[in-house]
Every structure is written in C-alpha cells, then in structure tokens.
Amino acid sequence: MRFISKFIFITIFGWKIVGEFPKEIKKYVLIGAPHTSWYDFVIGMLVRSIMKEKINYIGKDSLFNSPFGFFFRWLGGTPVDRSKSNNLVDAIVNIFNSKDEFRLALSPEGTRKKVEKWRTGFYYIAKGAEVPIVMLSFDFGKKQVALSKPYYITENKEKDFEHFNDFYKDVKGKFPDQG
C-alpha cells in the first residue's frame, strides 16, 4: 500500500513531504491546516501511508453513516456529533490517558469554511493530556506537506498561538479564499 500511496502522491500529484512525524513520541495532537477542501483528507491519508504512521482522526458523524461509515472507521476515524453540547475535550483527553500510544489529527479550523480564528479544542486537548502538538500544512501553492517538530504548549496561550500562526503564515490551501 505504501508503494501505491507514494506513486500517487509523488508521481501523479507531484507533491513532496518536508519533515517527518516524531518517531520517539507515542502521543501527540496533530493539527492540519489550512483545511479548505475534502482533498486535504486524501493528501493526509497518502502521507500517513507513505510515512507508515498510525494516526487517528475525528469527523462529523454524518461521514460515518452508510454506505461509507465502515471505510472511515477502518481509516482510523471516530464520529463526533457536533450538534450536541458535550465535553468532547475531556472525552478525548480520557482517550489519550487510557492508551500507551495515540496520535490524533484535527483541523484547528473545525470546518472547511473560512473562519476568522481557529477553534481551541486541539489546544485544550494537548494541554489536558499533557502531549505536544505537531503541525502539518497542506500547501497547494508549493505542492508540499510540511511537518513541524513537536511543540509543547506553555502557560502563555497567546504566545503558543503566535507560534502556530507563524508556521502557517505563508501556506496556501486548495481554495485560499476559504482558508
């Protein structure tokens, strides 16, 4: 499967990967941005396959209905009901605390639509689980996926978000007017 993923990603799509997933860290939150298209998911799955990294993700519950629900679960997905007011952050922190190895990919925007500022769930998940954040960019301008070194959040939320914004400042999503 890795060979096929690499062939599609590099030869057909013409993309490259800059950086790598941290092999020495068994738990982290992976934030992928800008999230402007369903195509980001395809790119992410190809990168995960090429780099042989087990990464889970959450998605809106409607994705997990028939006929394709089994497929998204097989790819490591877990459905979430975004219409209900529940404490998803605490639930995910409990998952991190119950496992020896867990990597969770999230979109900090929480949607493919244009947002003025990111949601903060990923930040509070990392803080509550005491795990680092790894940033991944989908740069359609450069046709590359870039990965950051693990970032351990501080007690200064504003400084932390400046660090995240610096990583993504020149990245072009598939639909830049949406990201």
HELIX and SHEET records of a PDB file:
HELIX    1   1 ARG A    2  LYS A    6  1                                   5    
HELIX    2   2 PHE A    7  ILE A   12  3                                   6    
HELIX    3   3 TYR A   39  ILE A   50  1                                  12    
HELIX    4   4 ASP A   61  PHE A   64  5                                   4    
HELIX    5   5 GLY A   69  TRP A   74  1                                   6    
HELIX    6   6 LEU A   88  SER A   98  1                                  11    
HELIX    7   7 GLY A  121  ALA A  129  1                                   9    
HELIX    8   8 LYS A  157  TYR A  168  1                                  12    
HELIX    9   9 PRO A  176  GLN A  178  5                                   3    
SHEET    1   A 7 LYS A  16  VAL A  18  0                                        
SHEET    2   A 7 GLN A 144  LEU A 147  1                                        
SHEET    3   A 7 ILE A 133  ASP A 139 -1                                        
SHEET    4   A 7 LYS A  27  ALA A  33  1                                        
SHEET    5   A 7 PHE A 102  LEU A 106  1                                        
SHEET    6   A 7 ASN A  56  LYS A  60  1                                        
SHEET    7   A 7 GLY A  77  VAL A  80  1                                        
END                                                                             
